[in-house]
């Protein structure tokens, strides 16, 4: 009689070699590399080159020489630079609140659901943003003309004498009107998008409590879109300090009102391309960039602070 032998135990397989945890994986860098390369080329490299230029000065005797921070000291004493900075600061203080206020009112009206033809008004208000700034400025410059434009036609048809929008006293307000017309729709879209994601349960709770529309706006809607308000304000501040297209295009129509140092960016452009002062132009650009960064960061800290 044969007896069954138990099967022989299988020999254990050799364990796989341990994976080296310190081996780097370059897959992530492969995806990130193109962005880093483009970012360094179009953003970091120009800044580095501008800083490099700002440390030198071209002189008739001796050529280009290293001057350290002398260009920055000269910029801080430059009356033309500070005058242009004061002009855009006044523009920012007046135009930005008006523009954001109009955009907020329009966004609230669209979000209320009581506006007839909401989609039509939303597209109509946003449409000016799709118009290039150069085209918009040329269009408004033609309408501002007292001899060939809309203002001149009104003066001739009605026998009146309307103030010249391109006079030294009114040209800054005229530029503000153009910028407001261009960017109200852009900021409206930011506010309206933020309003659309507010939970409807908050509105239902407010309705149960008997809150009116004004109370809903002040207690629910405005706090809910606080982040959007801060972002729009920061973008508007940066745009105001970078004001260039409108004054440069209107300058041939208002030579007595708009000079080449009307705004810091226009002043930088004139120094570089008209005066061939590339080093000092880079210095003014760096100083203006630092001022813009500090103001925008201060607004961000203030706007996002809790309890404010």
Secondary structure, DSSP 8 states (H G I E B T S, - for coil): --------------------TT----HHHHHHHHHHHHHIIIIIHHHHHHHHHHTEEEETTTEEEE-TTHHHHHHHT-HHHHHHHHHHHHHIIIIIHHHHHHHHHHHHHHHTS--TTHHHHHHHHHHHHHS-HHHHHHHHHHHH-TTTSHHHHHHHHHT-----TTSTTTHHHHHHHHHHHHHHHHHHHHHHHHHHTS-HHHHHHHHHTT--HHHHIIIIIHHHTHHHHHHHHHHHHHHHHT--HHHHHHGGG-TTT--TTSSHHHHHHIIIIIS--HHHHHHHHHHHHHHHHHHHHHHHHHHHSTT-
